[in-house]
């Protein structure tokens, strides 16, 4: 996924949305491929899950 220009906007394929918090993921992410062959993306290290638990 090398882009020739740094200012070029991300394509739809490059943009990931976290399945837990719903935020756009920029940079590193983790994903799970389900039995139905879909992919779920999460923030790296499940940061959003920790934030959710701390805000009880």
C-alpha beads as a LAMMPS data file, in Angstrom:
LAMMPS data file: protein, C-alpha beads

56 atoms
55 bonds

1 atom types
1 bond types

-500.0 500.0 xlo xhi
-500.0 500.0 ylo yhi
-500.0 500.0 zlo zhi

Masses

1 110.0

Atoms # bond

1 1 1 0.000 0.000 0.000
2 1 1 2.627 2.491 -0.995
3 1 1 1.334 5.854 -2.061
4 1 1 3.358 8.121 -4.284
5 1 1 2.306 11.298 -2.472
6 1 1 1.899 11.734 1.274
7 1 1 -0.918 14.264 0.875
8 1 1 -3.012 11.869 -1.180
9 1 1 -6.254 10.989 0.667
10 1 1 -6.763 7.384 1.768
11 1 1 -8.856 5.203 -0.487
12 1 1 -11.891 3.342 0.822
13 1 1 -9.873 0.129 1.013
14 1 1 -7.280 1.740 3.332
15 1 1 -9.833 3.106 5.822
16 1 1 -10.725 0.774 8.689
17 1 1 -13.404 1.260 11.345
18 1 1 -13.088 -0.275 14.812
19 1 1 -15.857 -2.808 15.542
20 1 1 -15.983 -1.838 19.234
21 1 1 -15.766 1.959 19.371
22 1 1 -16.697 2.841 15.775
23 1 1 -13.740 5.217 15.293
24 1 1 -11.691 5.370 12.125
25 1 1 -8.442 3.463 12.617
26 1 1 -5.349 5.312 11.483
27 1 1 -2.127 3.341 11.601
28 1 1 -1.858 -0.061 13.232
29 1 1 -4.849 -2.312 13.761
30 1 1 -5.746 -5.903 14.545
31 1 1 -8.354 -7.965 12.756
32 1 1 -10.206 -11.235 13.053
33 1 1 -11.551 -13.256 10.147
34 1 1 -14.878 -14.820 11.121
35 1 1 -16.356 -18.131 10.043
36 1 1 -18.390 -16.271 7.427
37 1 1 -15.133 -14.927 5.930
38 1 1 -15.822 -11.339 7.014
39 1 1 -13.158 -9.323 8.790
40 1 1 -13.608 -7.367 12.022
41 1 1 -11.073 -4.641 12.781
42 1 1 -9.999 -3.396 16.210
43 1 1 -7.727 -0.672 17.546
44 1 1 -4.190 -1.990 18.163
45 1 1 -3.920 -3.526 21.625
46 1 1 -7.697 -3.135 22.132
47 1 1 -7.192 0.431 23.454
48 1 1 -10.864 1.271 22.978
49 1 1 -11.900 -1.716 25.094
50 1 1 -9.724 -0.495 27.973
51 1 1 -11.206 3.012 27.687
52 1 1 -14.725 1.565 27.716
53 1 1 -14.044 -0.485 30.872
54 1 1 -12.450 2.469 32.695
55 1 1 -15.492 4.656 32.051
56 1 1 -17.947 2.421 33.946

Bonds

1 1 1 2
2 1 2 3
3 1 3 4
4 1 4 5
5 1 5 6
6 1 6 7
7 1 7 8
8 1 8 9
9 1 9 10
10 1 10 11
11 1 11 12
12 1 12 13
13 1 13 14
14 1 14 15
15 1 15 16
16 1 16 17
17 1 17 18
18 1 18 19
19 1 19 20
20 1 20 21
21 1 21 22
22 1 22 23
23 1 23 24
24 1 24 25
25 1 25 26
26 1 26 27
27 1 27 28
28 1 28 29
29 1 29 30
30 1 30 31
31 1 31 32
32 1 32 33
33 1 33 34
34 1 34 35
35 1 35 36
36 1 36 37
37 1 37 38
38 1 38 39
39 1 39 40
40 1 40 41
41 1 41 42
42 1 42 43
43 1 43 44
44 1 44 45
45 1 45 46
46 1 46 47
47 1 47 48
48 1 48 49
49 1 49 50
50 1 50 51
51 1 51 52
52 1 52 53
53 1 53 54
54 1 54 55
55 1 55 56
